[in-house]
Amino acid sequence: MKRVFSGIQPTGNIHIGNYLGAIRNWVLDQKKYENIFCIVDLHALTVPQDPKILRKNILETAKILAASGINSPQFIQSQISAHAELAWLLTCQTPMGRLERMTQFKEKSRENRERAGAGLFNYPVLMAADILLYNTDLVPVGDDQKQHVELARDLAQRFNSKYGKTFVVPEAKIETAGARIMSLQNPHQKMSKSDPDRDAAIFILDSPEIIREKIKKAVTDSNSQIQANSSPAIDNLLTIYNLFGGKNPQGLVYSEFKEKLADAVINNLKPIQEKYNNISDAEIKKILENGKNNVLEIANNTLQKAKNNLGLA
């Protein structure tokens, strides 16, 4: 079986865009691939973090993955030091010009480039290290992350050519179904946990009452009945509805459709929320420890091979 590596940041408030675009596909792909899942807490440090909230979010994220059906190894990135060590080895092989062209860095440093953190600049190299440590064949990403996988491929090929065969060259596995769930308040903007408008996103742990209220407030258009391809706002709601297993809504007035959409979202999230609430901190810490132990040898072996090929003692 091909090996797949997936990472998720523990930034809290995982929403249905994260679930439909990534987590749900990860669960389904466990039948087809050997999967490794990583809580990438080192990546979260590219922006300021409250230590207590970060610790809470790490466990919350791991619980949501487990409650959603992830039973493959999952672990915390910072608990395997090979990630940071390989990132440095790869940083020394990475041209600055290549990192300056990375879309994410250009977007996030646009307002004040001089004050942008070096961690944000080197973020793609750490992501490359995450991927290459585990001899990864496939990396599930949306279009916005494809550039990062391309960097990982280039670094692997560059390193292999210069120092001898060391890394598997990974490929991007582009997710299409649910890859771009848009904001409920701005259908031209991707759903985001950092959106200041709390009605813009539905979070996995939202109560049924909150979900209904957010969907009730979701923007539509000037029509009154559901029609496919009528507007970005309606198409986004239809995408969510269809991915959550909703039946043909054509011809329904918007108020009726929103009721059915709320039912579909609530019914699909209910079992995840129930499982989440039944997982204790002690249980999830054990799951994460077992996951670390399952993958530690792979990471350490890859790191040692890279060090040997570089001529390090």
Beta strands, then each sheet from edge to edge (+ up, - down):
strand 1: 3-8
strand 2: 34-39
strand 3: 74-76
strand 4: 138-141
strand 5: 171-174
sheet 1: 1+ 2+ 3+
sheet 2: 4+ 5+
end
